[in-house]
Amino acid sequence: MSHRLEDVMALFDGLFLPRYRTRLVRGGDEPLYLPADEATPWHRVIFARGFYASALHEVSHWCIAGARRRRLEDYGYWYLPDGRDAEQQRDFEAAEVSPQALEMLFSRACGRPFRVSVDNLGEVEVDREGFQARVEARAERYLHEGLPGRAAAFRQALVAFYQEGASLDQAVVAGRRRLSPAGSRSVETID
């Protein structure tokens, strides 16, 4: 199975452009979320440099963000670059467990490998294995308790396309069946 970014973008756009006015967009060096504005009538989940893993990761953040956060650039957060101290790294990892758990589930649905990102090249000792264990535990909890609504829909579309041989259109339809009629208030959203 080939893993083309155009397919992931088509699945995302097919699922979420009509209802949420949101598109998945290939970007430059840094990922970014931009709400719709005067120049662009749709919200943009921008992933870095055409990387497949970045696309899945940025989608996972969008799937967790609540309606209020989706009206703010980068969901109202600011990013601390490499060189975080120990406390900042703990905060980063705490905020990243759920998105990376979803990314792991999306990667598995596509049949692609997943690797956690501790995203810190500073001098702080990072416990990659411990973080990996927390991400895996959260992914298992999602599987047992249910994924947020948009994440469940996206994962279903990925499974249909990559594992069940559905066409892009069929996979979008399969994913849409997972969206609640009123636009889901997910299991876990961050408003």
Secondary structure, 3 states (H helix, E strand, C coil): CCCCHHHHHHHHHHHHHHHHCEEEEECCCCCEEECCCCCCCCEEEEECCCCHHHHHHHHHHHHHECCCHHHCHHHHCCCCCCCCCHHHHHHHHHHHHHHHHHHHHHHHHHCCCCCCCCCCCCCCCCCHHHHHHHHHHHHHHHHHHCCCHHHHHHHHHHHHHHCCCCCHHHHHHHHHCCCCCCCCCCCCCEC
